Amino acid sequence: MTATTTDIPGYVTGTWTIDPVHSNVSFVVRHLGVTKVRGRFTDFEGEIVTAEDIRNSSVTATMRTASVDTTNEQRDEHVRNADFLDAENHPTLSFRSTGIRVDGEDYLIDGELTLRGVTRPVTLTAELGGFGDGMTEGSTILGVSAQTEINRTDFGVGEGVPSAVVSEKIRIELDIEAIKQD
């Protein structure tokens, strides 16, 4: 299937900057096997390029590890330290797409996630929210949601922390609004 601008109503090609004020980069991890703890990154940036053929589009994003927020400062400090994100030695984590595939109404964004200096392939399942008018006159926005699941130990995160305390599986959830730049 070739997904071009004629296949997606209102599709707009161009370069888009992620709007951190109207976007969310979050994660969910199980604690003690019974509850879910949620967190997010408050300082991030990125760019989306929408091509005529959506499969030729791309995404890049960078999150600052020190900006992690789980709504508990003591836990946040622990997540920032060497046990988990090691923010002092690894101030950012990043994603770079390597390809996009069409899967029904979803899009699979293949890419490389770099966390604690370790780069591994990941696939995001994305839903295109659409294109619309922005808040300022003449501006255009793009909305997309995406999710994936990683194993924290694949990236050296929390290797000394038993999975009975913090699950190895971490769900990553993204709700992105981006503003057209060209």
Residue, then its C-alpha position, 0 to 999 in steps of 0.5 A: m500500500t502506498a500512503t500518499t497525500t491523496d490517501i489521508p484526508g487533509y494530509v500536509t507535507g512539511t517540517w514540523t516542530i514538536d510543541p512541548v506545551h501541548s505534547n506529552v512524553s510519558f511512561v508506565v512501569r509496574h511497582l511491586g507487581v501490583t500497581k502502575v507508576r506513571g512518569r513523564f519528561t517535561d523537557f523535550e524537543g523534536e522534529i517531524v518531517t511529513a513526506e509526500d509518501i508517508r513511508n518516507s517521513s521521519v521523526t527525531a526527538t530528544m528528552r532531557t533525563a533530568s526532567v523526569d517527573t513522577t509526581n514524587e521528588q524523592r522517587d524522581e531523584h532515585v530515577r535520575n541517579a545511576d540506578f536508573l537514568d544516570a542523568e549526570n552521565h547521560p543527560t539525554l535520551s533520544f529517538r530517531s526513526t529509520g522507517i515508517r510502515v502502514d498497518g491498517e489505520d495505524y503506522l509503525i514507526d521503526g527507529e533507534l532509541t538511545l538511553r544511557g548510551v545504549t542504542r536499540p531498535v524499537t517500533l512505535t505504533a502510531e495513530l495519526g490524529g490529523f492536521g488542523d489550524g493552529m492557535t495563531e493565524g495561518s499556523t498549521i498543526l499536526g497531531v499524532s499519538a504513539q506507544t511502544e514497550i521496552n525492556r529497561t535492562d536492554f538499555g542498562v536501566g535498573e540492572g540491580v533493581p529486581s523485576a519484582v520491585v520495578s518491572e522490566k517492561i516499560r510502556i512509553e506513551l506519546d501524545i504529540e502536537a507539532i507546528k508546521q515550520d515551512 
